[in-house]
Amino acid sequence: MVARPAPTIISRPAPGAAVGVTEAVIHRVVHAFYGRIRADAALGPIFSSKIGEWDPHLQKMCDFWSSMLLMTKRYDGRPVPVHVAIEGLDHPHFARWLDLFAETAREQCPAAMADLFIDRAERVAQSLQLSLDFHSGILPPLKAPIRAR
């Protein structure tokens, strides 16, 4: 039997590391952002009605962003079911969320770092919006792919 070489594992650097994101930056952005959320007339009441204690939520969000930008794998949540369960959550809420997030990122970070945060936030919002649309029946379920015969 011929010995095969071990597979090559390609590891990429964390996207945040390339632009200088640190845990301290994540903490600063998350806390500043949720300060804005809590004060916002449209989003504040939605968040306040669902989040009992803010400290655990903020830690969870720091873990989320750390996992997303620094690839720490600290976040172990399931955001889709949580967001689907929020009555009345709709596209204008996500647009406002993104506006506040972009303002916060641009205020708290240098340009390249802010751009990365905003890009990832936009991807998260798009994914959640698609999930909400699917669960509300706006989008039909995906059909099974056609297989070659």
C-alpha positions as CSV (number, residue, x, y, z in Angstrom):
1,M,0.0,0.0,0.0
2,V,1.3,3.4,-0.9
3,A,1.4,5.9,1.9
4,R,-0.4,9.1,1.1
5,P,0.8,12.4,2.4
6,A,-1.1,14.1,5.2
7,P,-3.6,16.6,3.9
8,T,-2.5,20.2,4.0
9,I,-4.5,22.3,6.4
10,I,-4.7,25.9,5.3
11,S,-5.4,28.2,8.1
12,R,-6.3,31.8,7.4
13,P,-5.6,34.6,9.8
14,A,-8.7,36.0,11.5
15,P,-10.2,38.8,9.5
16,G,-10.1,41.2,12.4
17,A,-6.4,40.5,13.1
18,A,-5.5,41.9,9.7
19,V,-7.0,45.3,10.6
20,G,-6.0,45.4,14.3
21,V,-9.3,44.3,16.0
22,T,-8.7,43.3,19.6
23,E,-11.0,42.1,22.4
24,A,-10.9,45.6,23.8
25,V,-12.1,47.1,20.5
26,I,-14.9,44.6,20.3
27,H,-15.9,45.4,23.9
28,R,-15.9,49.1,23.2
29,V,-18.0,48.7,19.9
30,V,-20.5,46.3,21.5
31,H,-21.1,48.4,24.6
32,A,-21.3,51.7,22.7
33,F,-23.7,50.2,20.1
34,Y,-26.0,48.7,22.7
35,G,-26.0,52.1,24.5
36,R,-27.4,53.6,21.3
37,I,-29.9,50.7,20.9
38,R,-31.2,51.2,24.4
39,A,-31.7,54.9,23.8
40,D,-33.3,54.5,20.3
41,A,-37.1,55.1,20.1
42,A,-37.7,52.3,17.6
43,L,-35.3,49.6,18.8
44,G,-35.0,50.3,22.5
45,P,-38.4,49.0,23.4
46,I,-38.0,45.8,21.3
47,F,-34.6,45.0,22.9
48,S,-35.7,46.0,26.4
49,S,-38.8,43.7,26.2
50,K,-36.6,40.7,25.3
51,I,-33.5,41.2,27.3
52,G,-33.9,40.8,31.0
53,E,-30.4,41.4,32.1
54,W,-28.1,43.5,29.9
55,D,-24.7,42.3,31.2
56,P,-25.1,38.7,30.1
57,H,-26.4,39.8,26.7
58,L,-23.5,42.2,26.2
59,Q,-21.1,39.4,27.1
60,K,-22.8,37.1,24.6
61,M,-22.5,39.8,21.9
62,C,-18.8,40.3,22.7
63,D,-18.4,36.5,22.3
64,F,-20.3,36.7,19.0
65,W,-18.1,39.4,17.5
66,S,-15.0,37.8,18.9
67,S,-15.9,34.6,17.1
68,M,-16.8,36.4,13.9
69,L,-13.8,38.7,13.7
70,L,-11.1,36.9,15.7
71,M,-12.3,33.3,15.1
72,T,-12.2,32.5,18.8
73,K,-15.2,30.2,18.6
74,R,-16.5,31.6,21.9
75,Y,-20.1,32.1,20.6
76,D,-22.3,29.1,20.8
77,G,-25.7,30.6,20.2
78,R,-28.6,30.2,17.8
79,P,-29.7,33.7,16.7
80,V,-32.3,32.7,14.1
81,P,-34.9,31.2,16.5
82,V,-34.4,34.1,18.9
83,H,-35.1,36.7,16.3
84,V,-37.9,34.7,14.6
85,A,-39.7,34.7,18.0
86,I,-39.8,38.5,18.2
87,E,-43.2,39.7,17.2
88,G,-43.3,42.5,14.6
89,L,-39.6,42.5,13.9
90,D,-39.2,43.6,10.3
91,H,-36.9,45.0,7.6
92,P,-37.1,48.7,8.8
93,H,-35.8,47.5,12.2
94,F,-32.8,45.9,10.6
95,A,-32.2,49.0,8.6
96,R,-32.2,51.1,11.7
97,W,-30.0,48.5,13.5
98,L,-27.5,48.8,10.7
99,D,-27.5,52.6,10.7
100,L,-26.8,52.6,14.4
101,F,-24.1,50.0,14.1
102,A,-22.4,51.8,11.2
103,E,-22.4,55.1,13.2
104,T,-21.0,53.3,16.2
105,A,-18.3,51.4,14.3
106,R,-17.2,54.6,12.4
107,E,-17.1,56.5,15.7
108,Q,-15.1,53.8,17.6
109,C,-12.7,52.4,15.0
110,P,-10.3,53.4,12.3
111,A,-11.8,53.2,8.8
112,A,-10.6,49.7,7.8
113,M,-11.7,48.2,11.1
114,A,-15.0,50.0,10.9
115,D,-15.5,48.7,7.3
116,L,-14.9,45.1,8.5
117,F,-17.4,45.5,11.4
118,I,-20.0,47.0,9.1
119,D,-19.5,44.4,6.4
120,R,-20.1,41.6,8.9
121,A,-23.0,43.3,10.4
122,E,-24.6,43.7,7.0
123,R,-24.1,40.0,6.4
124,V,-25.7,39.1,9.7
125,A,-28.7,41.4,9.1
126,Q,-29.2,39.9,5.6
127,S,-29.1,36.4,6.9
128,L,-31.5,37.2,9.7
129,Q,-33.9,39.0,7.4
130,L,-33.9,36.1,5.0
131,S,-34.6,33.7,7.9
132,L,-37.5,35.9,9.1
133,D,-38.9,36.1,5.6
134,F,-38.7,32.4,5.2
135,H,-40.4,31.7,8.6
136,S,-43.1,34.2,8.0
137,G,-43.9,32.6,4.6
138,I,-42.7,35.5,2.5
139,L,-40.1,33.2,0.9
140,P,-41.0,29.8,-0.3
141,P,-38.9,26.8,0.9
142,L,-36.0,25.9,-1.4
143,K,-36.6,23.1,-3.8
144,A,-34.4,20.2,-3.7
145,P,-31.6,20.5,-6.3
146,I,-32.0,18.6,-9.5
147,R,-29.6,15.7,-9.6
148,A,-27.7,14.7,-12.7
149,R,-28.8,11.2,-13.9
